[in-house]
Amino acid sequence: MPTLEFNGKTMYYEDRGSGVPIIFIHPPLLTHYTFQRQMEQLSQDYRVICFDIRGHGKSSASDQPITYPLIVQDVLHLLNHLQLKKVILCGYSTGGSIVLEAMLIAPECFSGGIIISGMSEVSDRPLRNQINLAITLLKLQLMPMIAVRTVFTNSDTIDLYWKHLNDCIKGNTRNIEQYYRYSLGYHCTDQLNQIKAPVLLVYGSKDKDFHRYAQILHDKLPNNVMRVIQDVDHRIPSKKTTCLHNIIKGWITDMETKDPSKDNGEIYRSDFAGDENEHYR
């Protein structure tokens, strides 16, 4: 079991494949199993690294409150441990906010960012209500109730569901609550123009509540490419694996050969209309 020890704490991580390194960041409650399919499939072409955030899965609980800057510092510890000078950072949902924070804090460490169903702020009422509900249930010691539903919707097989669920319920309730709570106040929208590295944005056509966040990032990030995958909602890593991997591979190839910003808006449409995005069904 690969682990990183620092400051008396243990971080669990998995490191597979070779080539361009990509580090994946999971949302609150979930664990590295969120990216099981990426570990299995993308690692055939790239070096895929997934880890459990403090207080999640197999990683130690944190005495310090879980914040995005703290998670970024842990990512930098992992980079140093693996002797990696520069990586692509990929975050799913709330993990996408951490990608943005990392690229603002330590831009020299990241050659690019991938944001899957992510956001630079939480400013709509339905999402705030959803996060507040999760916080309330955690305070009531009802983490298993949240875990069952969240893991089920982020799994594509029964086997993965049980593995992921068993990992999730090992998490520290207080740390998970802190991760959720920090997301409510996080806002880096006004700083997006400072991120110069290329960023890939991936959203689902059915993820209606997040289309506004996609638009914000697409408009404000100086160097981004938007890809919309049809017939999927928020849960792209487990529900549209092949499409996601093809998009990532194409973007990395473009990044290695030319400036991806030249493709800015080529596939993206502000209305997320189906027919206009047929390449990513």
Backbone as CSV, one residue per row, in Angstrom:
resi,resn,N_x,N_y,N_z,CA_x,CA_y,CA_z,C_x,C_y,C_z
1,MET,0.852,-1.188,0.000,0.000,0.000,0.000,0.891,1.243,0.000
2,PRO,0.970,1.988,-1.125,1.846,3.157,-1.183,1.317,4.301,-0.322
3,THR,2.159,4.822,0.549,1.762,5.929,1.402,2.884,6.950,1.474
4,LEU,2.512,8.171,1.766,3.452,9.256,1.981,3.298,9.727,3.416
5,GLU,4.388,9.744,4.159,4.370,10.187,5.556,4.956,11.598,5.634
6,PHE,4.202,12.519,6.239,4.733,13.857,6.496,3.942,14.503,7.630
7,ASN,4.667,15.238,8.458,4.062,15.916,9.609,3.229,14.961,10.472
8,GLY,3.708,13.727,10.581,3.011,12.759,11.414,1.740,12.203,10.819
9,LYS,1.469,12.492,9.567,0.248,12.033,8.907,0.589,11.111,7.742
10,THR,-0.395,10.329,7.324,-0.221,9.386,6.223,-1.169,9.731,5.085
11,MET,-0.607,9.862,3.884,-1.429,10.048,2.694,-1.363,8.780,1.857
12,TYR,-2.526,8.229,1.553,-2.586,7.061,0.675,-2.675,7.540,-0.770
13,TYR,-1.907,6.885,-1.644,-1.984,7.236,-3.054,-1.745,6.000,-3.912
14,GLU,-2.141,6.073,-5.175,-1.840,5.046,-6.160,-1.169,5.702,-7.353
15,ASP,-0.209,5.022,-7.925,0.628,5.571,-8.991,0.793,4.489,-10.045
16,ARG,0.168,4.694,-11.206,0.209,3.675,-12.255,0.617,4.280,-13.598
17,GLY,1.276,3.476,-14.412,1.604,3.859,-15.778,2.852,4.716,-15.867
18,SER,3.084,5.216,-17.071,4.248,6.060,-17.331,3.870,7.091,-18.388
19,GLY,4.727,8.086,-18.547,4.448,9.146,-19.498,4.066,10.429,-18.792
20,VAL,3.259,11.250,-19.447,2.824,12.521,-18.872,2.085,12.246,-17.558
21,PRO,2.517,12.847,-16.437,1.859,12.587,-15.159,0.594,13.423,-14.977
22,ILE,-0.480,12.765,-14.532,-1.749,13.435,-14.235,-2.148,13.064,-12.814
23,ILE,-2.352,14.067,-11.964,-2.816,13.828,-10.592,-4.300,14.176,-10.514
24,PHE,-5.094,13.271,-9.964,-6.540,13.443,-9.879,-6.971,13.807,-8.455
25,ILE,-7.961,14.694,-8.343,-8.453,15.163,-7.041,-9.949,14.909,-6.937
26,HIS,-10.342,14.207,-5.889,-11.744,13.815,-5.709,-12.532,14.850,-4.893
27,PRO,-13.865,14.810,-4.959,-14.717,15.710,-4.173,-14.829,15.235,-2.715
28,PRO,-15.544,15.991,-1.866,-15.748,15.566,-0.474,-16.435,14.208,-0.393
29,LEU,-16.099,13.456,0.638,-16.671,12.151,0.964,-16.091,11.022,0.116
30,LEU,-15.948,11.255,-1.193,-15.438,10.209,-2.071,-13.941,10.018,-1.857
31,THR,-13.352,9.048,-2.556,-11.936,8.718,-2.384,-11.277,8.522,-3.748
32,HIS,-10.056,7.991,-3.726,-9.337,7.747,-4.984,-10.107,6.805,-5.906
33,TYR,-11.016,5.996,-5.347,-11.800,5.082,-6.181,-12.695,5.825,-7.170
34,THR,-12.918,7.129,-6.946,-13.675,7.938,-7.901,-13.069,7.815,-9.295
35,PHE,-11.758,7.618,-9.347,-11.027,7.589,-10.613,-10.507,6.186,-10.937
36,GLN,-11.237,5.169,-10.515,-10.809,3.794,-10.771,-10.648,3.518,-12.263
37,ARG,-11.609,3.976,-13.052,-11.534,3.719,-14.501,-10.377,4.493,-15.139
38,GLN,-10.083,5.670,-14.613,-8.950,6.419,-15.134,-7.641,5.708,-14.787
39,MET,-7.566,5.159,-13.573,-6.369,4.402,-13.184,-6.181,3.176,-14.067
40,GLU,-7.275,2.522,-14.404,-7.192,1.302,-15.204,-6.878,1.593,-16.668
41,GLN,-7.503,2.615,-17.220,-7.456,2.827,-18.666,-6.483,3.925,-19.100
42,LEU,-6.551,5.083,-18.480,-5.647,6.167,-18.876,-4.196,5.840,-18.564
43,SER,-3.977,4.973,-17.564,-2.608,4.616,-17.195,-1.909,3.800,-18.285
44,GLN,-2.666,3.378,-19.301,-2.032,2.707,-20.434,-1.268,3.686,-21.312
45,ASP,-1.601,4.973,-21.182,-0.945,5.997,-22.001,-0.214,7.055,-21.177
46,TYR,-0.614,7.222,-19.900,-0.053,8.276,-19.070,0.261,7.730,-17.677
47,ARG,0.961,8.535,-16.914,1.196,8.198,-15.509,0.043,8.783,-14.699
48,VAL,-0.780,7.941,-14.140,-1.989,8.358,-13.429,-1.762,8.213,-11.924
49,ILE,-1.974,9.306,-11.202,-1.749,9.329,-9.754,-3.028,9.806,-9.069
50,CYS,-3.541,8.993,-8.162,-4.734,9.342,-7.395,-4.407,9.219,-5.908
51,PHE,-4.997,10.062,-5.089,-4.733,10.003,-3.654,-5.998,10.307,-2.868
52,ASP,-5.987,9.909,-1.607,-7.084,10.227,-0.703,-6.740,11.500,0.060
53,ILE,-7.597,12.496,-0.050,-7.424,13.743,0.697,-7.473,13.441,2.196
54,ARG,-6.810,14.244,2.999,-6.812,14.056,4.453,-8.225,13.794,4.980
55,GLY,-8.327,12.812,5.854,-9.618,12.504,6.453,-10.558,11.743,5.540
56,HIS,-10.073,11.303,4.398,-10.879,10.551,3.438,-10.213,9.204,3.165
57,GLY,-11.014,8.159,3.042,-10.496,6.850,2.684,-9.400,6.373,3.604
58,LYS,-8.260,6.040,3.008,-7.149,5.458,3.756,-6.150,6.495,4.280
59,SER,-6.378,7.776,4.010,-5.473,8.806,4.511,-5.836,9.191,5.944
60,SER,-4.823,9.642,6.688,-5.030,10.023,8.085,-5.995,11.193,8.201
61,ALA,-6.679,11.251,9.334,-7.499,12.421,9.653,-6.583,13.615,9.887
62,SER,-7.130,14.803,9.698,-6.346,16.029,9.840,-6.721,16.770,11.113
63,ASP,-5.705,17.226,11.855,-5.945,18.086,13.003,-6.292,19.497,12.546
64,GLN,-5.755,19.885,11.392,-6.055,21.197,10.827,-7.350,21.118,10.021
65,PRO,-8.123,22.191,9.986,-9.330,22.195,9.147,-8.968,21.969,7.684
66,ILE,-9.795,21.230,6.989,-9.566,20.972,5.572,-9.933,22.219,4.773
67,THR,-8.945,22.758,4.086,-9.143,23.915,3.210,-8.499,23.606,1.867
68,TYR,-8.846,24.366,0.863,-8.223,24.141,-0.448,-6.721,24.406,-0.416
69,PRO,-6.261,25.496,0.223,-4.800,25.694,0.296,-4.082,24.544,0.997
70,LEU,-4.709,23.946,2.024,-4.087,22.813,2.709,-3.977,21.619,1.759
71,ILE,-5.019,21.364,0.994,-4.994,20.252,0.042,-3.931,20.503,-1.028
72,VAL,-3.812,21.748,-1.471,-2.779,22.082,-2.460,-1.390,21.804,-1.883
73,GLN,-1.168,22.171,-0.621,0.134,21.897,-0.004,0.408,20.394,0.050
74,ASP,-0.620,19.602,0.289,-0.447,18.146,0.294,-0.107,17.630,-1.101
75,VAL,-0.719,18.218,-2.114,-0.380,17.846,-3.497,1.094,18.160,-3.771
76,LEU,1.555,19.297,-3.289,2.961,19.666,-3.493,3.890,18.719,-2.744
77,HIS,3.478,18.262,-1.553,4.253,17.237,-0.836,4.349,15.970,-1.686
78,LEU,3.237,15.599,-2.306,3.211,14.391,-3.129,4.122,14.551,-4.350
79,LEU,4.090,15.721,-4.968,4.975,15.975,-6.106,6.439,15.818,-5.703
80,ASN,6.779,16.384,-4.564,8.157,16.289,-4.079,8.533,14.837,-3.789
81,HIS,7.604,14.107,-3.176,7.841,12.702,-2.840,8.081,11.865,-4.096
82,LEU,7.330,12.151,-5.136,7.435,11.395,-6.392,8.487,11.980,-7.333
83,GLN,9.147,13.037,-6.885,10.193,13.707,-7.660,9.677,14.179,-9.023
84,LEU,8.497,14.783,-8.983,7.884,15.339,-10.183,7.946,16.858,-10.119
85,LYS,8.477,17.470,-11.153,8.606,18.927,-11.158,7.363,19.611,-11.707
86,LYS,6.681,18.935,-12.632,5.525,19.548,-13.272,4.538,18.468,-13.684
87,VAL,3.240,18.694,-13.390,2.218,17.696,-13.712,0.976,18.398,-14.254
88,ILE,0.096,17.593,-14.814,-1.257,18.040,-15.122,-2.119,17.684,-13.918
89,LEU,-2.925,18.630,-13.471,-3.779,18.412,-12.313,-5.220,18.328,-12.784
90,CYS,-5.922,17.268,-12.391,-7.304,17.041,-12.828,-8.217,16.939,-11.615
91,GLY,-9.266,17.737,-11.585,-10.214,17.695,-10.475,-11.630,17.498,-10.953
92,TYR,-12.368,16.709,-10.217,-13.766,16.420,-10.540,-14.667,17.118,-9.530
93,SER,-15.670,17.834,-10.019,-16.634,18.548,-9.188,-15.893,19.538,-8.275
94,THR,-16.049,19.417,-6.953,-15.346,20.315,-6.044,-13.843,20.214,-6.227
95,GLY,-13.362,19.062,-6.634,-11.934,18.915,-6.920,-11.456,19.867,-7.994
96,GLY,-12.364,20.296,-8.883,-12.001,21.259,-9.905,-11.620,22.605,-9.316
97,SER,-12.272,22.984,-8.204,-11.920,24.237,-7.529,-10.500,24.173,-6.993
98,ILE,-10.092,22.990,-6.539,-8.736,22.825,-6.010,-7.714,22.924,-7.132
99,VAL,-8.065,22.452,-8.317,-7.182,22.627,-9.476,-6.926,24.116,-9.703
100,LEU,-7.985,24.905,-9.670,-7.839,26.348,-9.868,-6.985,26.962,-8.772
101,GLU,-7.246,26.581,-7.520,-6.477,27.110,-6.399,-4.997,26.743,-6.534
102,ALA,-4.723,25.512,-6.927,-3.333,25.062,-7.085,-2.622,25.854,-8.168
103,MET,-3.309,26.128,-9.261,-2.681,26.853,-10.365,-2.480,28.324,-10.035
104,LEU,-3.223,28.810,-9.044,-3.012,30.171,-8.563,-1.877,30.230,-7.545
105,ILE,-1.790,29.213,-6.677,-0.783,29.203,-5.614,0.603,28.840,-6.137
106,ALA,0.658,27.816,-6.993,1.963,27.308,-7.448,1.930,27.029,-8.950
107,PRO,1.774,28.053,-9.763,1.634,27.845,-11.211,2.827,27.149,-11.846
108,GLU,3.994,27.299,-11.228,5.201,26.702,-11.793,5.199,25.183,-11.721
109,CYS,4.294,24.605,-10.923,4.270,23.152,-10.720,3.300,22.427,-11.644
110,PHE,2.503,23.198,-12.411,1.444,22.564,-13.187,1.504,23.004,-14.650
111,SER,1.664,22.028,-15.527,1.733,22.321,-16.957,0.352,22.542,-17.548
112,GLY,-0.687,22.130,-16.838,-2.050,22.321,-17.303,-3.029,21.813,-16.277
113,GLY,-4.299,22.133,-16.482,-5.352,21.683,-15.568,-6.524,21.102,-16.328
114,ILE,-7.161,20.110,-15.730,-8.384,19.520,-16.293,-9.471,19.654,-15.238
115,ILE,-10.573,20.269,-15.613,-11.685,20.461,-14.687,-12.897,19.733,-15.243
116,ILE,-13.360,18.741,-14.491,-14.515,17.943,-14.891,-15.686,18.324,-14.003
117,SER,-16.728,18.915,-14.593,-17.927,19.302,-13.836,-17.577,20.175,-12.635
118,GLY,-16.684,21.141,-12.840,-16.182,21.940,-11.729,-16.679,23.372,-11.738
119,MET,-16.157,24.169,-10.764,-16.622,25.544,-10.609,-15.567,26.381,-9.889
120,SER,-15.668,27.695,-10.066,-14.772,28.623,-9.383,-15.461,29.289,-8.195
121,GLU,-16.722,28.985,-7.992,-17.513,29.541,-6.894,-18.761,28.689,-6.730
122,VAL,-19.428,28.832,-5.598,-20.728,28.173,-5.395,-21.722,29.294,-5.144
123,SER,-22.443,29.666,-6.187,-23.264,30.869,-6.090,-24.723,30.671,-6.480
124,ASP,-25.139,29.442,-6.740,-26.561,29.229,-7.026,-27.218,28.526,-5.849
125,ARG,-28.475,28.823,-5.626,-29.186,28.320,-4.454,-29.292,26.798,-4.406
126,PRO,-29.623,26.110,-5.513,-29.740,24.645,-5.433,-28.453,23.953,-4.989
127,LEU,-27.316,24.394,-5.508,-26.057,23.766,-5.120,-25.720,24.085,-3.672
128,ARG,-25.951,25.322,-3.251,-25.686,25.683,-1.851,-26.572,24.860,-0.919
129,ASN,-27.828,24.676,-1.309,-28.745,23.870,-0.490,-28.274,22.414,-0.407
130,GLN,-27.790,21.902,-1.516,-27.309,20.515,-1.552,-26.107,20.339,-0.629
131,ILE,-25.180,21.291,-0.664,-23.995,21.219,0.198,-24.387,21.377,1.662
132,ASN,-25.285,22.319,1.946,-25.727,22.517,3.329,-26.440,21.288,3.875
133,LEU,-27.191,20.598,3.019,-27.852,19.365,3.450,-26.816,18.318,3.826
134,ALA,-25.771,18.181,3.001,-24.704,17.221,3.308,-24.047,17.565,4.643
135,ILE,-23.791,18.839,4.889,-23.177,19.270,6.148,-24.072,18.925,7.329
136,THR,-25.371,19.159,7.186,-26.320,18.853,8.257,-26.355,17.362,8.557
137,LEU,-26.389,16.541,7.525,-26.420,15.093,7.725,-25.135,14.588,8.377
138,LEU,-24.011,15.199,8.019,-22.746,14.823,8.645,-22.753,15.193,10.131
139,LYS,-23.297,16.358,10.466,-23.390,16.777,11.864,-24.270,15.816,12.672
140,LEU,-25.248,15.238,11.994,-26.162,14.289,12.643,-25.607,12.864,12.636
141,GLN,-24.330,12.738,12.255,-23.662,11.436,12.207,-24.346,10.473,11.238
142,LEU,-24.811,11.013,10.129,-25.496,10.200,9.117,-24.658,10.048,7.849
143,MET,-23.347,10.009,8.010,-22.468,9.878,6.855,-22.792,8.656,5.993
144,PRO,-23.086,7.480,6.591,-23.411,6.323,5.731,-24.558,6.586,4.770
145,MET,-25.539,7.382,5.221,-26.674,7.692,4.353,-26.225,8.471,3.121
146,ILE,-25.353,9.464,3.324,-24.849,10.244,2.191,-23.963,9.368,1.321
147,ALA,-23.128,8.560,1.972,-22.159,7.750,1.232,-22.847,6.768,0.290
148,VAL,-23.906,6.125,0.755,-24.597,5.123,-0.061,-25.078,5.745,-1.369
149,ARG,-25.727,6.899,-1.275,-26.260,7.531,-2.486,-25.149,8.094,-3.359
150,THR,-24.177,8.791,-2.743,-23.126,9.440,-3.519,-22.268,8.418,-4.248
151,VAL,-21.898,7.347,-3.556,-21.057,6.321,-4.173,-21.823,5.581,-5.262
152,PHE,-23.110,5.304,-5.017,-23.912,4.598,-6.010,-23.965,5.361,-7.330
153,THR,-24.158,6.681,-7.244,-24.266,7.477,-8.468,-22.909,7.715,-9.130
154,ASN,-21.826,7.388,-8.430,-20.492,7.559,-8.998,-19.799,6.221,-9.267
155,SER,-20.596,5.165,-9.407,-20.045,3.841,-9.694,-20.711,3.270,-10.933
156,ASP,-19.957,2.472,-11.678,-20.524,1.864,-12.886,-20.692,0.356,-12.768
157,THR,-20.206,-0.226,-11.663,-20.416,-1.650,-11.406,-20.673,-1.861,-9.919
158,ILE,-21.286,-2.970,-9.577,-21.537,-3.296,-8.172,-20.222,-3.499,-7.422
159,ASP,-19.260,-4.132,-8.089,-17.968,-4.372,-7.451,-17.296,-3.063,-7.058
160,LEU,-17.277,-2.098,-7.982,-16.675,-0.801,-7.670,-17.472,-0.088,-6.588
161,TYR,-18.781,-0.216,-6.633,-19.627,0.417,-5.607,-19.225,-0.029,-4.207
162,TRP,-19.082,-1.325,-4.000,-18.762,-1.825,-2.663,-17.350,-1.433,-2.244
163,LYS,-16.403,-1.489,-3.156,-15.035,-1.078,-2.822,-14.997,0.394,-2.419
164,HIS,-15.683,1.205,-3.206,-15.679,2.641,-2.944,-16.415,2.963,-1.643
165,LEU,-17.562,2.314,-1.442,-18.343,2.568,-0.229,-17.555,2.190,1.021
166,ASN,-16.892,1.062,0.991,-16.104,0.631,2.155,-14.992,1.618,2.466
167,ASP,-14.426,2.230,1.434,-13.406,3.247,1.647,-14.013,4.536,2.200
168,CYS,-15.154,4.932,1.648,-15.777,6.194,2.066,-16.139,6.202,3.544
169,ILE,-16.691,5.106,4.036,-17.163,5.101,5.424,-16.012,5.060,6.431
170,LYS,-14.777,4.918,5.927,-13.611,5.016,6.801,-13.222,6.474,7.053
171,GLY,-13.826,7.385,6.307,-13.435,8.789,6.376,-13.785,9.427,7.706
172,ASN,-13.126,10.547,7.983,-13.354,11.310,9.202,-14.482,12.310,8.963
173,THR,-15.576,12.163,9.692,-16.763,12.992,9.464,-16.454,14.476,9.569
174,ARG,-15.660,14.852,10.554,-15.335,16.264,10.755,-14.567,16.825,9.566
175,ASN,-13.585,16.084,9.067,-12.801,16.549,7.923,-13.646,16.638,6.658
176,ILE,-14.515,15.674,6.469,-15.393,15.692,5.294,-16.319,16.903,5.348
177,GLU,-16.860,17.164,6.538,-17.722,18.337,6.714,-16.949,19.622,6.414
178,GLN,-15.701,19.688,6.863,-14.876,20.877,6.618,-14.640,21.089,5.128
179,TYR,-14.419,20.016,4.408,-14.216,20.102,2.955,-15.469,20.666,2.283
180,TYR,-16.627,20.118,2.654,-17.890,20.638,2.117,-18.055,22.119,2.463
181,ARG,-17.831,22.455,3.732,-18.087,23.806,4.208,-17.177,24.826,3.504
182,TYR,-15.913,24.448,3.283,-14.993,25.387,2.651,-15.462,25.756,1.248
183,SER,-16.088,24.796,0.582,-16.538,25.050,-0.787,-17.592,26.148,-0.844
184,LEU,-18.378,26.304,0.231,-19.443,27.306,0.233,-18.890,28.727,0.151
185,GLY,-17.736,28.962,0.755,-17.186,30.306,0.772,-16.100,30.557,-0.255
186,TYR,-15.716,29.511,-0.986,-14.608,29.670,-1.932,-15.046,30.458,-3.156
187,HIS,-14.187,31.357,-3.613,-14.489,32.183,-4.782,-13.176,32.650,-5.394
188,CYS,-12.862,32.130,-6.582,-11.647,32.585,-7.261,-11.953,33.135,-8.648
189,THR,-13.233,33.393,-8.914,-13.644,33.842,-10.242,-12.883,35.087,-10.681
190,ASP,-12.684,36.028,-9.759,-12.009,37.278,-10.100,-10.513,37.085,-10.356
191,GLN,-9.976,35.901,-10.035,-8.552,35.640,-10.228,-8.275,34.735,-11.427
192,LEU,-9.316,34.303,-12.102,-9.132,33.338,-13.188,-8.221,33.860,-14.291
193,ASN,-8.225,35.170,-14.506,-7.374,35.721,-15.572,-5.894,35.602,-15.262
194,GLN,-5.548,35.199,-14.032,-4.147,35.012,-13.657,-3.616,33.631,-14.052
195,ILE,-4.523,32.727,-14.405,-4.120,31.360,-14.749,-3.775,31.303,-16.227
196,LYS,-2.503,31.203,-16.534,-2.046,31.263,-17.923,-1.877,29.890,-18.567
197,ALA,-1.704,28.854,-17.756,-1.518,27.508,-18.298,-2.807,27.033,-18.964
198,PRO,-2.699,26.120,-19.927,-3.901,25.607,-20.590,-4.797,24.821,-19.644
199,VAL,-6.087,24.977,-19.819,-7.075,24.287,-18.991,-8.105,23.628,-19.890
200,LEU,-8.394,22.368,-19.626,-9.446,21.631,-20.321,-10.684,21.604,-19.431
201,LEU,-11.815,22.034,-19.973,-13.085,22.038,-19.247,-13.984,20.968,-19.854
202,VAL,-14.511,20.070,-19.014,-15.375,18.992,-19.502,-16.667,18.991,-18.696
203,TYR,-17.795,19.065,-19.394,-19.107,19.102,-18.730,-20.075,18.183,-19.453
204,GLY,-21.118,17.785,-18.743,-22.156,16.959,-19.321,-23.321,17.800,-19.807
205,SER,-23.899,17.422,-20.923,-25.011,18.194,-21.479,-26.232,18.196,-20.553
206,LYS,-26.357,17.163,-19.729,-27.512,17.075,-18.827,-27.247,17.693,-17.452
207,ASP,-26.049,18.205,-17.252,-25.689,18.793,-15.956,-26.100,20.262,-15.944
208,LYS,-27.400,20.503,-16.060,-27.931,21.850,-16.295,-27.487,22.857,-15.235
209,ASP,-27.484,22.443,-13.962,-27.142,23.379,-12.895,-25.704,23.863,-12.975
210,PHE,-24.846,23.119,-13.669,-23.432,23.492,-13.750,-23.066,24.207,-15.049
211,HIS,-24.028,24.374,-15.930,-23.712,25.053,-17.179,-23.304,26.506,-16.943
212,ARG,-23.871,27.132,-15.920,-23.503,28.513,-15.606,-22.049,28.592,-15.148
213,TYR,-21.594,27.565,-14.426,-20.204,27.541,-13.972,-19.257,27.259,-15.142
214,ALA,-19.717,26.418,-16.049,-18.928,26.168,-17.264,-18.739,27.460,-18.044
215,GLN,-19.816,28.243,-18.145,-19.751,29.504,-18.892,-18.779,30.484,-18.237
216,ILE,-18.814,30.557,-16.911,-17.903,31.456,-16.194,-16.448,31.100,-16.502
217,LEU,-16.117,29.830,-16.364,-14.734,29.396,-16.585,-14.318,29.594,-18.036
218,HIS,-15.219,29.256,-18.934,-14.917,29.381,-20.361,-14.675,30.840,-20.756
219,ASP,-15.423,31.742,-20.156,-15.295,33.164,-20.476,-14.061,33.801,-19.848
220,LYS,-13.673,33.343,-18.659,-12.669,34.069,-17.875,-11.271,33.451,-17.860
221,LEU,-11.155,32.162,-18.136,-9.820,31.561,-18.187,-9.156,31.946,-19.515
222,PRO,-7.953,32.511,-19.485,-7.318,32.999,-20.711,-7.020,31.919,-21.750
223,ASN,-6.783,30.698,-21.306,-6.303,29.652,-22.211,-7.050,28.359,-21.914
224,ASN,-8.254,28.227,-22.474,-9.047,27.036,-22.159,-9.709,26.449,-23.386
225,VAL,-10.017,25.180,-23.284,-10.773,24.446,-24.290,-11.973,23.827,-23.584
226,MET,-13.155,23.992,-24.180,-14.371,23.431,-23.590,-14.816,22.216,-24.395
227,ARG,-15.162,21.152,-23.692,-15.748,19.976,-24.326,-17.017,19.600,-23.576
228,VAL,-18.092,19.380,-24.325,-19.375,18.998,-23.748,-19.698,17.573,-24.183
229,ILE,-19.939,16.706,-23.222,-20.258,15.310,-23.522,-21.771,15.130,-23.445
230,GLN,-22.340,14.563,-24.480,-23.783,14.385,-24.544,-24.270,13.212,-23.680
231,ASP,-25.528,13.333,-23.271,-26.245,12.240,-22.591,-25.608,11.839,-21.269
232,VAL,-25.080,12.790,-20.531,-24.535,12.509,-19.211,-24.720,13.749,-18.350
233,ASP,-24.866,13.529,-17.036,-25.005,14.658,-16.139,-23.655,14.995,-15.508
234,HIS,-23.605,15.098,-14.204,-22.411,15.540,-13.489,-21.334,14.460,-13.419
235,ARG,-21.721,13.209,-13.455,-20.846,12.093,-13.065,-20.079,11.502,-14.242
236,ILE,-19.305,12.326,-14.870,-18.596,11.949,-16.094,-17.528,10.874,-15.879
237,PRO,-16.694,10.932,-14.813,-15.592,9.953,-14.704,-16.027,8.495,-14.724
238,SER,-17.230,8.205,-14.191,-17.679,6.815,-14.154,-18.742,6.496,-15.200
239,LYS,-19.400,7.542,-15.742,-20.521,7.294,-16.646,-20.164,7.448,-18.122
240,LYS,-19.130,8.225,-18.429,-18.723,8.435,-19.828,-17.205,8.304,-19.939
241,THR,-16.720,7.177,-19.483,-15.279,6.962,-19.376,-14.557,7.089,-20.710
242,THR,-15.033,6.390,-21.720,-14.348,6.390,-23.015,-14.312,7.786,-23.628
243,CYS,-15.455,8.485,-23.602,-15.501,9.846,-24.137,-14.518,10.748,-23.397
244,LEU,-14.527,10.663,-22.075,-13.638,11.494,-21.269,-12.182,11.230,-21.613
245,HIS,-11.821,9.958,-21.711,-10.429,9.612,-21.982,-9.992,10.064,-23.366
246,ASN,-10.876,9.942,-24.345,-10.542,10.408,-25.691,-10.327,11.916,-25.718
247,ILE,-11.155,12.625,-24.967,-11.022,14.079,-24.895,-9.701,14.457,-24.241
248,ILE,-9.373,13.798,-23.127,-8.121,14.097,-22.427,-6.918,13.796,-23.315
249,LYS,-6.951,12.654,-23.990,-5.829,12.289,-24.867,-5.662,13.306,-25.989
250,GLY,-6.771,13.710,-26.590,-6.694,14.689,-27.674,-6.159,16.027,-27.195
251,TRP,-6.601,16.433,-26.016,-6.147,17.715,-25.463,-4.657,17.695,-25.134
252,ILE,-4.190,16.597,-24.541,-2.762,16.502,-24.216,-1.928,16.487,-25.493
253,THR,-2.401,15.777,-26.509,-1.687,15.775,-27.790,-1.608,17.179,-28.366
254,ASP,-2.748,17.900,-28.333,-2.761,19.272,-28.830,-1.834,20.162,-28.013
255,MET,-1.829,19.958,-26.703,-1.006,20.777,-25.824,0.473,20.569,-26.111
256,GLU,0.819,19.363,-26.513,2.215,19.041,-26.805,2.662,19.544,-28.179
257,THR,1.685,19.789,-29.065,2.042,20.144,-30.435,1.688,21.570,-30.829
258,LYS,0.722,22.148,-30.106,0.316,23.516,-30.453,-0.365,24.156,-29.268
259,ASP,-0.748,25.395,-29.434,-1.426,26.146,-28.374,-2.896,25.754,-28.356
260,PRO,-3.386,25.071,-27.296,-4.781,24.638,-27.267,-5.770,25.791,-27.294
261,SER,-5.344,26.980,-26.930,-6.280,28.105,-26.893,-6.833,28.436,-28.274
262,LYS,-6.145,27.965,-29.327,-6.640,28.200,-30.676,-7.954,27.471,-30.917
263,ASP,-8.214,26.420,-30.115,-9.454,25.668,-30.255,-10.558,26.219,-29.369
264,ASN,-10.300,27.297,-28.659,-11.227,27.813,-27.665,-12.622,28.033,-28.262
265,GLY,-13.594,27.288,-27.761,-14.962,27.453,-28.209,-15.337,26.629,-29.411
266,GLU,-14.416,25.839,-29.947,-14.684,25.117,-31.186,-15.810,24.106,-31.022
267,ILE,-15.817,23.397,-29.894,-16.860,22.403,-29.650,-17.942,22.966,-28.742
268,TYR,-17.544,23.854,-27.850,-18.478,24.403,-26.870,-19.568,25.247,-27.524
269,ARG,-20.795,25.099,-27.052,-21.894,25.982,-27.432,-22.587,26.428,-26.150
270,SER,-22.937,27.699,-26.068,-23.461,28.243,-24.813,-24.774,27.586,-24.399
271,ASP,-25.511,27.038,-25.371,-26.772,26.388,-25.014,-26.607,24.880,-24.795
272,PHE,-25.376,24.366,-24.931,-25.100,22.944,-24.754,-26.012,22.094,-25.621
273,ALA,-26.296,22.562,-26.835,-27.213,21.857,-27.728,-26.616,20.538,-28.177
274,GLY,-27.471,19.518,-28.255,-27.007,18.171,-28.563,-26.361,18.015,-29.922
275,ASP,-27.034,18.458,-30.975,-26.545,18.200,-32.317,-25.211,18.870,-32.600
276,GLU,-24.931,19.960,-31.907,-23.708,20.689,-32.183,-22.498,20.077,-31.510
277,ASN,-22.738,19.061,-30.696,-21.640,18.418,-29.977,-21.604,16.920,-30.259
278,GLU,-22.002,16.536,-31.470,-22.201,15.130,-31.760,-20.919,14.304,-31.673
279,HIS,-19.768,14.963,-31.746,-18.508,14.217,-31.663,-18.294,13.594,-30.283
280,TYR,-19.015,14.046,-29.303,-18.765,13.580,-27.946,-19.991,12.929,-27.320
281,ARG,-20.635,12.107,-28.118,-21.782,11.363,-27.611,-21.329,10.165,-26.803
